[in-house]
Amino acid sequence: MREAGLIGAGLRLRPAALLVWSVPLIAAAPLLLWIPAPLQDWPSHLSRAYILAQMMAGPSMWDRFYEINTFLLPNAVLDVGLLGLLHLGLPLDAASAAFLLLTYALFVAGFCALAAATRAFDETKIPLGCLVFFNFAIYWGFVNFQFGIALALGLMALWLRAESRFPAKIAIAIFGAVAVFFCHLVAAVAFVLFLGSIDVVRFARAPSRRTLLLNGTSVGAGLVVLALLFASPTSRDNLDSVVLVNAGSFFGIIRWKLSLLVKALLGAGRWADIFTVAGAAVTAITIVAGARIRITLITAAPVIAGFVLLCAAPTAAGRGAVLDQRLAALPIIMAAALWRFDWSTQQRRIIAVMVLAGIVLVRSVLITQAWGRNEVLLRDYEAETLSLPHGSTVMAALGRHNVTWFTWSSQIVQIAARAAIHGVFVPTLFADPSQQPLALRPEWRPWEDPLDFTSQPAIDQSISALRELCARMDGNAGTGRVYLLLLYPTDLTSTLIEPGRVIWQQRNMQLVEGCHLARVESNSPHP
């Protein structure tokens, strides 16, 4: 009856129980108030779904630039889900909100179900699940990954409740692995590792042929993930790119990976992040002061598996660092769900619930404010793209070489994504055939990366490429339908651009007429 707690404690505690169940709604405020949510990679997902829907409905302007790739990919759930919602008649923004809310609800429900499956559930798990949902992965818009983890949590709960029923366990492990694979490959690997870690502990306790079979279902799940990976032609082609770069010593890698744990729940904005750190400290103090944390080998194993996955992931500068950072939340999520709090008194549990609910409320307000500022910027980008003729092309360029991908990618991704919804083609919209059902046609893939305007020789080459592009655009050369989005312009780039050719300029970027720039004669002695 431990799970009942405040919820079934009678009239005396009904206000506290009401507070417990209102926490998920409070935490969802940013998702409800800002549509579409201003997450880093989220606009790309929406635009890809929009373009896919246009192409699948019949001939469109996008046929020239994109092709529909296979859906046998480990990142397909979001595209399929959004396409389904669009097919039902929902507008794109409404579909985006519905999918994010579904991901959130699935995550919190799976988190609480997993806690209940290990007899660790009490009322504190509900706000804890809401708190850990908003992590680096969601702030960066890695929604496929987050959906996969949400699904994995619920499947783990079902798998644990299957106990000694082998047919049920193997079915959940195998079909669960298939389902999570089509959400995200890394989420599927995490799912297999979580199950495997528990299988190892259970087999070690009572080694025998029977327990080997019963506690070997994770092996079947792992084999299914490998089979699906090799059956996916585009994913298979990318296996040779998993390498360690800029790694340093082994212990240096581990130290750097563990340092990411501090940032696992950060990324919403300065004040939201500061409060998250303070709230985490208050949460830890409240739990330690009022309860004994009970950790068993079974509940410790998935946490260790999360650490192993974080430390084993490829280390790389730029993109690699961002991809590693999303994994840092996994051991935190596992610990928060699986570790049991034995409260010394009911009053201390009530106090902990009240404290956690307050933290959720304040953090939700701060995230909402931070997203509001991001939303204003995103709408500014969208307003500028509305001024461009339908069917235009916008290329991207960098004016400074010392700006990292982490810094400039957000602007290009968001501009590209919102432009696509209004019929403007931006090749830097992420549409990789190794990961997406929508892929750039081969002739456009060289234009995915920004042009180099950091030096005179590089500018000469980039202008030559622009000339080629303008000549290919069906007589559009000189009409202003090819534009260049220049990030971080410099004194060198300003000598190439006449003031009257700047369409708009804000912050550290400017949009200029690309084909006019392509007619600029080089003053460089370099070939």
Sequence and secondary structure as in RCSB ss.txt:
>XXXX:A:sequence
MREAGLIGAGLRLRPAALLVWSVPLIAAAPLLLWIPAPLQDWPSHLSRAYILAQMMAGPSMWDRFYEINTFLLPN
AVLDVGLLGLLHLGLPLDAASAAFLLLTYALFVAGFCALAAATRAFDETKIPLGCLVFFNFAIYWGFVNFQFGIA
LALGLMALWLRAESRFPAKIAIAIFGAVAVFFCHLVAAVAFVLFLGSIDVVRFARAPSRRTLLLNGTSVGAGLVV
LALLFASPTSRDNLDSVVLVNAGSFFGIIRWKLSLLVKALLGAGRWADIFTVAGAAVTAITIVAGARIRITLITA
APVIAGFVLLCAAPTAAGRGAVLDQRLAALPIIMAAALWRFDWSTQQRRIIAVMVLAGIVLVRSVLITQAWGRNE
VLLRDYEAETLSLPHGSTVMAALGRHNVTWFTWSSQIVQIAARAAIHGVFVPTLFADPSQQPLALRPEWRPWEDP
LDFTSQPAIDQSISALRELCARMDGNAGTGRVYLLLLYPTDLTSTLIEPGRVIWQQRNMQLVEGCHLARVESNSP
HP
>XXXX:A:secstr
 TTTGGGGS GGGHHHHHHHHHHHHHHTHHHHHSSS   SSHHHHHHHHHHHHHHHHS  GGGGTEEE  S STT
 HHHHHHHHHHHTT  HHHHHHHHHHHHHHHHHHHHHHHHHHTT   TTHHHHHHHHHSSHHHHTT HHHHHHHH
HHHHHHHHHHHTTT HHHHHHHHHHHHHHHHTT HHHHHHHHHHHHHHHHHHHHHS SHHHHHHT HHHHHHHHH
HHHHHHSHHHHHTGGG    S  SHHHHHHHHHHGGGGTT  S HHHHHHHHHHHHHHHHHHHHHEEEE  HHHH
HHHHHHHHHHHHS   STHHHHHHHHHTHHHHHHHHHHSEEEESSHHHHHHHHHHHHHHHHHHHHHHHHHHHHHH
HHHHHHHHHHHTS TT EEEEEES TT  HHHHHHHHHHHHHHHHHTT B TTS   TTT SEEE GGGGGGSS 
EE SSHHHHHHHHHHHHHHHHHSTT TTTT EEEEEES  HHHHTT  GGGEEEEETTEEEEEHHHHHT     S
  
